[in-house]
Amino acid sequence: MDEKLDEKLDEEQDEKQEEKKKIIRTGLIILAIIIGAIAVYYFGFMKKPKAAPAPKTEAVAKPEERTAEAKPVPELPLVELGKSDDLVRQMIKEISSHPRLAVWLQSRDLIRKFTAAVDNIANGLSPKKQVDFFEPKGPFKAVKKGNLYVPDPSSYGRYNPAVDIFISLDAKACANLFRAYKSLFQEAYKDLGYPDSDFEDTLVRAIIELLKTPIVEREIPLEKSVVTFLMLDPRLEGLSEAQKHLLRMGPENVGAVQMKLREIAQALGVQDYRIPKAQYLVPEIQK
């Protein structure tokens, strides 16, 4: 009798552990995608003196052009879009206690906000409005160098915690779990006014947009304006708003984020030739 009772208790314990593992795996994709959006932009120091040029639309690979083999979609608990916030909060608490994440846990409609942010990035626009709940500590700082200003390296360090979390994630697991809950993102995307568009294609376009951001070698010459700073290299000042947000993280963080974005793109099945390689740029001042 005691042996049967012990066996039953062991089975129940194993079931609980397996369920916990499923919950943790589910959280990876939600964290990866939202942190991917959070980590690449917010709080800037550069301002365009004129309207940004219309972003170039990057063709998205058709299903037959994706080279990655189809991955089995894990069986995960179903949840409605309108009731998904609690799941997101639960997932993130299970896999990270980082204080920065706790701030945005108080926000609502997390999947909807992320979907809108990705749509903005894919079109070269700023996603700041959708993620106003996240802000790096401290203001941007610039230091005088000769007759110009350059960014204070400490300003780049404000983004280190988010970048460290982002690059630690498993890209393949993220891609698999994204597809497992793709219907929620697709529903949110439809509500934005895209009834016939595939949100995964938009996610890929957003990744490509950020991968086109150059990694800047040497300091960026700045000119102080009334409320902010302008980049004196027209190639940098001419970047899209989304690319500028990533640029403000500093060259080391840009390289680290882009490396993880390439892994995620490959895990999503994007062909290698479509994934932009790292581009390096030495700033110049237009004479």
N, C-alpha and C positions, 0 to 999 in steps of 0.2 A: 504493500500500500504506500509506504513512504517513498519507495523507489519511483513509482508511477507519478506521485506528486512532484518529486524532484525533477523528473523528466518534463512534466508539464510546465513547471516554472522555468526550466532552461529554454524550452521552446518559445515561451512568451518573451523571455529576455532577448532571444535571438531575433524575434520579429521586431521588437522595439529598436534594436540596434540597426537592423536593416532599414527600417523606416526613417531613422535619423540620418543614415547615410544618403538616402534618396533626397531628403530635404536639403542637406548640405550641397549635394550636387546640383540641385535645382537652383540654388542661390548663386552659383558661380556665374551663370550667363547673365542674370539680372545685374549682378554687381559689375561684371566685366563691361557690359555695354554702357551702363550709366556712368561708371567711373571713366570709361573711355571718353564720353562726352564731357564730363566734369573736368577731367585732367587737362584738356587741351585748350581751354579758353579762359575766361573770366578775369576781370579786373585788368585793364590795360593801361598802357602809357602812350600809345600812338593813336593819332587821329588823322583821317584822310582830309586833305584840304578840298577835295572835290568828290563828287559821287563816285562810288566804286563802279568799275566797268562791268558790264554784264558777264557773269561767269561762263566759262566754256563748259558745255555739257559733255561729260565723258560717257561714251557709249558703254553700256553695261553688258557684260558677257551674257549671251543667251545660255539657256540650260545646257545645250549640247557643247558649249565652249568651256564649260567648267570641268576641270580635269580630276578633281578629287573624287574618290569613290564614295558612293552613297553610304552614309553611316546609319546604323540602326538608331531609331529615335527611342529613348528610354521611356518607360511607362511612368508617368508622373501624375500627381493629383491634379484634377481639373479645377479651375477657378475662373469666375467671371471677371471681366475687365474692371467693372465698377467696384469690385470687391478685392482687387489684387494688391492694394497697398499694404494690408496686414501681412500678406505672404512675402512681399518684398522686404518689409521690416524684419520679419522673422528670419528670412534667409541671411540677411546681412549681419544680424546679431549672431547667427550661428557661425559665421566664418571670419568675422573681424570685429574687434572692439575699438577700432581707431576712432578717436574723438571727432574727427572731421566728418565721418559717416553719420554720427549721431545727430549732427545738425540738420541734415536734410531728411532724416527719418520723420521729422514732424510735418513735412510737406504732404500734400495730397496729389492724387493723380500722377504718380511717379512714372508709370509706363507711358501715359499720354504725353507728359512733359518730355520724356526722353525721345519719343517718336517725333515730336515737333522739333526738338533740338537737332536730331539727325537730319531731318528734312531741311532745316536751315543750313547746316554745314554742307550738305550735298549741293546746295545752290550757292555756296560761297558766302552765306550770310552769318551774322552773329547769332549764337544760340543763348546769349546772355539772359534774355527774358525768361526762357524756360527753366533756367537753373540759377535763379537769383538767390536761392537758398544756400548756395555754396560760394564762399569767398575766401581767398587765401589771407593769412594773417599779415597785417601791416601794409602800408602803402608802397607803391613803386618808388624807387629812389634812383636818381641819376647823379653822377659826379662830374665836376668840371674837369676837362682835359684840354689845355690850350684854350682855343677860342670856342670849343664845342663841348657838348655834354656826351657822356656815354652811360649805358646802364650800370648801376651798381650791382655787382654779382650777387649780393645778398637778396636782391629782388627775385632772382631766379630760384633761390633756395626755398621760397615760399611754397613752391609747387612740389617739392621733393616727397612729402608724405603720400600725396595722391598718386604720384608716378610710381613710387615703390610698391604700392598696393596693386596698381594696374599691371605692371610687368611681371608680377608673381603668379598671375593667373594662367591656367592651362588653356591654350587657344583651341585645341580640338574639342575639349569638353564644353567650352563656351559655344562653339558653333553647333554642336549637337543639341545642347540644351536650348539654344536660341530657336532652333527649328521645332523643338518640342512645344514651346510656348509661342510659336510664330503667329498663331491665330489671334492672340491678344494684341500683338503689335500691329498686325494687319487690320484688325478692327479699329484701333486708334488711328491708323493711317487713313483708313476709309473716311473716318469722321473729319479728317483735315481737308477732305475734298478730293481724295484720290480713290474713287470707287473701283477702278480697273487696273491700278498700278500695284506692282509687287514691292512691298516694303524692303525685302531683302536686297533688291536691286538698288534701292535708295541708300541702304546701309553701305553697300559696296561703293557707291559713288561718293559717299561721305568719307570713307576710308581713303579713297584715291585722292580726293581733294586735299586731305591733310598730308598725305604722302608727297604731294607736290611742293610742300613747304620746304624751302632750302635750309640746310644746316649752316649757320653763319660762322665763318672763321674770322677771328679777330673781333674787336669791339665794334658796335654799331654806332656811327656818328649820329647824334641827335641835335635838334634845334628846339629850343624852348618856345612854345607859343603861349597864348593867354592862359589856358587851363591844362595843357598837356604838353607832350613832346611829339615832334615829327621826325621821321627817319629821313636822312638826307640822301640816301641811295634810292633813286626812283624805282629800282627793281624791287626793293623791299616795301617802299611806300605804296607801290602798285599792287601788292598782294591783296587777295580777297580778305574780307573781315575775318572769316573763319581761319584762314592761314595766319593772319596776324596774331590771333589769339594763341595759336600754338607756338608761334615764334617767340612770344613773350615769356615762355617757360625757360628759355636759355638753351644753348646748343646741346649740352649734354642730355638734358631732359627731352629735347626734341628727338635726338637720335634714339633714346631708349623707348620713347612712346612709339616712334615709327617702326622700330624693330618688332614690337609686339603687334602693331597694326598689320604688318606684313604677315605675321604668323596667323592672325585671325583671317585675313583675306585668303590665304592658302587653305586654311581649314574650311572656309566657306566654298572652296572649289574654284576660286578665280585663277585663271591661267597666269603663269609667271610673267609672260611678256606684257601683260596688262597692269602689273603691279609696278608702280614707279620705283626706280632705284634711288638711293640716297643722292641728293644733289647738294654740293658744297658751294658756298658763295663767299667771296671776299668783298666786304662793303667798300663802296667808292662814293665820292662826293661829286655830284654833277657840277661841272664848271660852266 
